[in-house]
């Protein structure tokens, strides 16, 4: 799957790759519906239908990931509400060991997430992620999410890496497609991003359920 001797840089997604996606799925797919229903005085079913429409309208764009957008659009204190379930923010079981191995192997490592900078800060507050992976980028800094080629171009201008000698790991196959289109040679999916859900299947990229499935560094 990989030849580590040909890899200098490892780019890593955050939610669902380094962190358990359970926190985000629980908030956006469950808790947010209840908050919207309570604060706006509508039924839970009406809240679910409304939010589903809102999500579909901006899927695949930077707004989908933007806390400011949702706070304004939904009339909810999103940042405060997200702090009510921070106990669900967890590293995936093998994340720490993998990041330590990459450091020992002297690989250039960076986190690249579509999460809003405030969401990234929240994850850093409640996990040791910042100390394990100090180089971090939110795509909001660049004005494009990972689904767009402009993001990869801007990232490379900010952070020097050779796509032909880079590994990118993400739990979204469409995002891996974008990275591959840009020229990133090695792409790997995560089949079990949410510990509370069944594994998913990747059809266009190799995929793993644990970093231990990768060749030894």
C-alpha positions as CSV (number, residue, x, y, z in Angstrom):
1,X,0.0,0.0,0.0
2,X,2.8,2.4,1.0
3,X,6.5,2.8,0.6
4,X,7.6,5.0,3.4
5,X,11.0,5.6,1.8
6,X,9.1,7.6,-0.9
7,X,7.0,9.6,1.6
8,X,8.4,12.8,3.1
9,X,5.1,14.5,4.1
10,X,2.0,13.2,5.8
11,X,-1.2,15.3,5.7
12,X,-3.9,14.3,8.1
13,X,-7.6,15.1,8.4
14,X,-8.8,15.7,12.0
15,X,-12.4,14.6,12.6
16,X,-12.9,11.0,11.8
17,X,-9.2,10.4,11.1
18,X,-7.3,11.6,14.2
19,X,-10.4,12.1,16.3
20,X,-13.5,10.0,16.8
21,X,-16.2,11.5,14.6
22,X,-18.8,10.6,17.2
23,X,-18.7,14.0,18.8
24,X,-19.5,15.9,15.6
25,X,-22.1,13.4,14.4
26,X,-23.8,13.5,17.7
27,X,-23.9,17.3,17.8
28,X,-24.9,18.0,14.2
29,X,-27.2,15.1,13.7
30,X,-28.8,14.8,17.1
31,X,-28.2,17.5,19.6
32,X,-28.6,20.4,17.2
33,X,-32.1,19.2,16.2
34,X,-33.1,19.3,19.9
35,X,-31.6,22.7,20.5
36,X,-33.3,24.2,17.4
37,X,-36.7,22.7,18.4
38,X,-36.4,24.0,21.9
39,X,-35.1,27.5,21.2
40,X,-37.4,28.2,18.2
41,X,-40.5,26.4,19.6
42,X,-41.0,23.9,16.8
43,X,-41.5,20.2,16.9
44,X,-38.5,18.0,16.7
45,X,-39.7,16.6,13.4
46,X,-40.0,20.1,11.9
47,X,-36.5,21.0,13.2
48,X,-35.1,17.9,11.6
49,X,-36.7,18.7,8.2
50,X,-35.6,22.3,8.3
51,X,-32.0,21.5,9.3
52,X,-31.7,18.7,6.6
53,X,-32.7,21.3,4.0
54,X,-30.3,23.8,5.3
55,X,-27.4,21.3,5.3
56,X,-28.2,20.1,1.8
57,X,-28.1,23.7,0.5
58,X,-24.4,24.2,1.4
59,X,-23.0,20.7,1.3
60,X,-19.5,20.5,-0.1
61,X,-18.9,24.2,0.5
62,X,-16.9,26.1,3.2
63,X,-20.2,27.3,4.7
64,X,-21.1,23.8,5.6
65,X,-18.2,23.8,8.0
66,X,-18.5,27.4,9.3
67,X,-19.7,28.1,12.8
68,X,-20.3,31.7,12.0
69,X,-22.6,30.8,9.1
70,X,-24.7,28.3,11.2
71,X,-24.9,30.6,14.2
72,X,-26.3,33.4,12.0
73,X,-28.4,31.1,9.8
74,X,-30.0,29.1,12.6
75,X,-30.2,31.8,15.3
76,X,-28.4,29.5,17.7
77,X,-25.3,30.0,20.0
78,X,-23.5,27.2,18.2
79,X,-20.2,27.7,20.1
80,X,-21.8,27.5,23.5
81,X,-24.0,24.5,22.5
82,X,-20.9,22.6,21.2
83,X,-19.4,22.8,24.7
84,X,-22.2,20.8,26.3
85,X,-21.0,17.5,25.0
86,X,-17.2,17.9,25.0
87,X,-16.8,14.6,26.9
88,X,-17.3,13.0,23.5
89,X,-14.2,14.7,22.0
90,X,-11.7,11.8,21.9
91,X,-8.6,10.8,20.0
92,X,-9.1,7.6,18.0
93,X,-7.4,4.7,19.9
94,X,-4.3,4.5,17.7
95,X,-3.8,8.2,16.9
96,X,-1.2,9.0,19.6
97,X,1.1,6.1,18.7
98,X,0.9,6.8,15.0
99,X,1.8,10.5,15.4
100,X,4.7,9.6,17.7
101,X,5.9,7.1,15.1
102,X,5.8,9.7,12.4
103,X,7.8,12.1,14.6
104,X,10.4,9.5,15.3
105,X,10.7,8.7,11.6
106,X,11.2,12.5,11.0
107,X,8.3,12.8,8.6
108,X,6.9,16.3,7.9
109,X,3.4,16.1,9.4
110,X,0.5,18.6,9.2
111,X,-3.2,18.5,10.2
112,X,-5.5,19.9,7.5
113,X,-9.1,20.2,8.5
114,X,-12.2,21.8,7.1
115,X,-13.3,22.6,10.7
116,X,-13.7,26.2,11.6
117,X,-10.7,27.6,13.6
118,X,-12.9,27.8,16.7
119,X,-13.9,24.2,16.3
120,X,-10.2,23.3,15.9
121,X,-9.4,25.2,19.0
122,X,-12.0,23.3,21.0
123,X,-10.6,20.0,19.9
124,X,-7.1,21.1,21.0
125,X,-8.5,22.3,24.3
126,X,-9.9,18.8,25.2
127,X,-7.3,16.6,23.6
128,X,-3.4,16.5,23.4
129,X,-3.7,17.0,19.6
130,X,-1.8,20.2,19.5
131,X,1.2,18.8,21.2
132,X,1.1,15.6,19.1
133,X,0.7,17.5,15.8
134,X,1.8,21.1,16.2
135,X,1.4,22.1,12.5
136,X,-2.3,22.6,12.0
137,X,-4.3,24.3,9.3
138,X,-8.0,25.1,9.1
139,X,-9.1,25.5,5.5
140,X,-11.0,28.6,6.5
141,X,-7.6,30.3,6.5
142,X,-7.5,29.8,2.7
143,X,-11.1,30.5,1.8
144,X,-11.7,27.0,0.3
145,X,-12.4,23.6,1.7
146,X,-10.6,20.5,0.7
147,X,-13.1,19.7,-1.9
148,X,-11.7,22.5,-4.1
149,X,-8.4,22.5,-6.0
150,X,-7.8,26.1,-4.9
151,X,-7.3,24.9,-1.4
152,X,-4.4,22.5,-2.3
153,X,-2.7,25.2,-4.4
154,X,-2.9,27.7,-1.5
155,X,-1.8,25.1,1.0
156,X,1.3,24.3,-1.0
157,X,2.2,27.9,-1.2
158,X,2.0,28.2,2.6
159,X,3.4,24.8,3.5
160,X,6.1,23.4,1.3
161,X,5.4,19.8,0.3
162,X,5.9,17.6,-2.8
163,X,2.6,16.0,-3.8
164,X,4.5,13.1,-5.4
165,X,6.1,12.3,-2.0
166,X,3.0,13.0,0.2
167,X,0.5,10.8,2.0
168,X,-2.9,12.2,2.7
169,X,-5.4,10.4,5.1
170,X,-9.0,11.3,5.3
171,X,-12.4,9.7,6.1
172,X,-14.1,11.3,3.1
173,X,-13.6,9.6,-0.3
174,X,-14.7,12.7,-2.2
175,X,-12.0,14.6,-0.4
176,X,-9.4,12.0,-1.2
177,X,-10.5,12.3,-4.8
178,X,-9.8,16.1,-4.6
179,X,-6.3,15.4,-3.2
180,X,-5.6,12.8,-5.9
181,X,-6.7,15.2,-8.6
182,X,-4.2,17.7,-7.2
183,X,-1.4,15.2,-7.6
184,X,-1.0,13.8,-4.1
185,X,0.4,10.3,-4.8
186,X,-0.7,8.4,-1.7
187,X,-4.2,8.6,-0.4
188,X,-5.8,6.4,2.3
189,X,-9.3,6.4,3.7
190,X,-10.6,5.7,7.2
191,X,-13.4,3.1,7.2
192,X,-14.6,3.6,10.8
193,X,-14.5,7.4,11.5
194,X,-17.3,7.2,14.0
195,X,-16.9,4.6,16.8
196,X,-20.7,4.4,17.1
197,X,-21.5,3.6,13.5
198,X,-20.8,0.6,11.2
199,X,-17.7,0.8,9.0
200,X,-18.1,2.2,5.5
201,X,-16.6,1.2,2.2
202,X,-14.1,3.0,-0.1
203,X,-14.2,2.2,-3.7
204,X,-11.5,4.4,-5.3
205,X,-8.8,4.6,-2.6
206,X,-7.1,2.1,-0.3
207,X,-8.7,2.2,3.2
208,X,-7.9,1.1,6.8
209,X,-9.7,0.9,10.1
210,X,-6.5,1.4,12.1
211,X,-3.1,3.1,11.5
212,X,-1.5,-0.2,12.5
213,X,-2.7,-1.7,9.2
214,X,-0.2,0.6,7.4
215,X,3.3,-0.7,6.8
216,X,5.7,-0.3,9.7
217,X,7.6,3.0,9.6
